[in-house]
Every structure is written in C-alpha cells, then in structure tokens.
Amino acid sequence: MSTVRARVWRFTIEKGKAGAEAVQAVEIGQGPLPVSLAALVNVNALACDLRKTVDQRVRDHEISLLLSYILGHQGKGPLGVECSALDASAGHIQRFVSECTGLGVMSAASEVLFDWTHTAGGLSSFDRLPGKLRGVYAKTGVRPDLLYDLAAGPVAGEARGRRRRAKQMFPAGKGTPEQRKRLEKLAQWSIDHGDHAYFMSWVWLGPGGVYVDIFLPDHSAALKGLKTGWIEVPGDPKPWQFRVPRPDRRRVVDPVPDEDFVVTLPGVSGKAATREAIRQVGPAVEEAMNRAFEREENQLGTLAGVPVRGRWIRGDVLGEARHEVLLGVLGERVELDRRAQRERLASLTGDRLDTYLDGRLLTAVRPIDGPRPEWDRISAELLELS
C-alpha cells in the first residue's frame, strides 16, 4: 500500500461579533499516511455514480486519466506523480488530477485520524448534495467539498491540491497565503452554519511524490480523540497566527432551497436536522447503485453469494499504461469489517492485492506488468475481512 507524507496542524478560531477575527495554528507533527490507490479511485468513481445522469464512458475515461498521472505501489512505498506529463498538461487537467488526488487523500486521512467508516449515505459531495440535504446548507458562496458522517456528528472536508516544483515539498514557514485565505473563508462558513465541524487537507504534487497539509480545528467536538499514533516526527510547538480581514459588509447566509427538494424534519433543527437528513439519503444511494449495477454487462463472479459486475480499466491515456483498475458493482451490500480492511491496506506487501470495497462499489488496482488476478483470489482476500 502506498503512503503520502502528512503534516498535521491544529488551529483555533478567535470569534468576535462580526464572525471570525483571527486564526492560530500549531503543528502536531509529520508522518506517513497510508493511502490505497484503489480507495482513491473508489472515492472519485462513487462521486460519479451518485449523479442522476451517469455516462459510463465519461467515468471510465476519468479513472483512466487519473491513473495515467498518479503512480502507486503493490507493496509499501510513496504515492508517485508523473510530473513531466503533468507539467505538459493544460491547467484544467492539472487541476483535475490534483483535485481527484486531494479527495482521495482527504478521505484516507478521515479514516486514519477520525476512524471514519462509510455507512449508507455517510459521504456526500457538496457539489452534488442529495435532495434531502439541499435545504440544510447554503447553495451559494463558500462551500467545502465532502460531508462525512462521523459518530460525533457531521464534518465537512475541504480538499485542495497544487503542483509544487520546489525541492522541499512542504512549504517552509507558517502556512502559505493561499492556505490562510481558504482557512479564513472556511472559518466564516462554519460560523454561518452554527459552528459546523470541518477540516482542510492541502495536497502538494511534485517529484518527491504526494504530500499533504491537514488542518484540524481545535474546538470541534466531532474531531475529538484523534488517532495520531502514526505521526513519527513531532511538530514545532511555536504557534503561528494571522488576523482575518473583515469585508465591508458581512454576507449573511439565507439559503433558499428548491421547493422540490426540501425535506421536512419535524421536531429537529441544526446539527440534528443535518444528521437526520444524512440518514434519509440511504435509499437514494441504493437506487443509484442499482442503476450502476444494471448498466454493467460483464459478470465478474460472486462475493459471499452476491453477484458482482464490472470490468478492468487501463490507465493508458498518456500512452503506455502502468496501472489497471477493476471497477465492480455489487448486486447488494456485503458488509466487511472496515477497520480490518484499513489495517490490511496499511500492511500490504507485494503478494497482496490493493482492493477496496465501499458499500456496493469495489475497486482493485494492479500493476500492468503482471497477470490479472483471478476473481477467486480477489473475492478470497476480501472475504478474509468479513
């Protein structure tokens, strides 16, 4: 299983009558964050599947394009980047690669740091919020990327990514101007939404591989009890602080949801309403996966008696492929021990497959220079976790 180098920060927000006024951050430390390439592909493919209109050709092309730039390992090793190809690409392609990588790394961080596990409707994209959540969040202005459903409450995640050409992959000093500016906006978004819990990951892509700055708010009850045993280098205890510039006129969030998508939640409000809306999204997720299953024509086999359909996709947009990914959809849910799955991925060696099952979406990544694993092997390794 591959890793990325992570630097973790804890920050606090000083609030005044007009909202966020100052931010102070302290570095907790650095360490290797395990990231499965199969899980990274899974997060991005699932975001496509939850749309009402899905073009299978487009999804396959997006997966193939991503695997053409990002390089994983069968055993342990840093997640790599095809920098020469990335630099030769148009700006919007660079942003696509960095954003996809950022979403996958952020979700890996949520599993490692918060012990997040996926449940029905437990992960939503702010760009494609299910109908029952549209009346809870503002539809315009600053918005994070993903919404995680943690045991302690919903947490918004912001994923950013940039190409970095310096030899030192982590910027020196106390945060870049871009990072500070985004933290300012997210802090105000949180205040406007009743002190909503959130965090930010900022991925750097360069010759050294993939690095990530992770910013965690210190005040959020939903982010208590962080799992930081994987951090191996302590951070600088000296804090850095910056003031939040005030606009001429504060924007007041007053969302006007579409009437057709408003959900009525009698007797609940605020965070409770958000949790209830997330819970009610489950049936819509299952309907989307049913459509995805019906679209697939190739039967791969069965997993615990459940039929699985799908196909292999090559990451060969730039020419010679380095990876191939199996994208499979299950006919119904097969629950695995997510903690055991995470521990297995973190200890992957060269003779183990990089596979990931999230709900009803299965992904498996293999290097192109070896034979395709048989379905019996894939299902056997997955069922070890049941």
Buried (B, 14 or more C-beta within 10 A) or exposed (E): BBBBBBBBBBBBBEBEEEBBBBBBBBBBBBBBBBBBBBBBBBBBBBBBBBEEEBEBEEBBEBBBBBBBBBBBBBEBEBBBBBBEBBEEBEEEBBBBBBBBBBBBBBBBBBBBBBBBBBBBBBBBBBEEBBBBBBBBBBBEEBBBBBBBBBEBBBBBBBBBBBBBEEEEBBBEEBBBEEBBBBBBBBBBBBBBBEBBBBBBBBBBBBEBBBBBBBBBBBBBEBBEEBEEEBBEEEBEEEBBEBEBEEEEEEEEBEBEBEEEEEBEBEEEEEBEBBBBBBBBBBEBBBEBBBEBBEEBEEEBBBBBEEBBBBBBBBBBBBEEBBBBBBBBBBBEEBEBEBEEBBEBBBEBEEEBBBBBBBBBBBBBBBBBEEEEBEBEEBBEBBEEBE
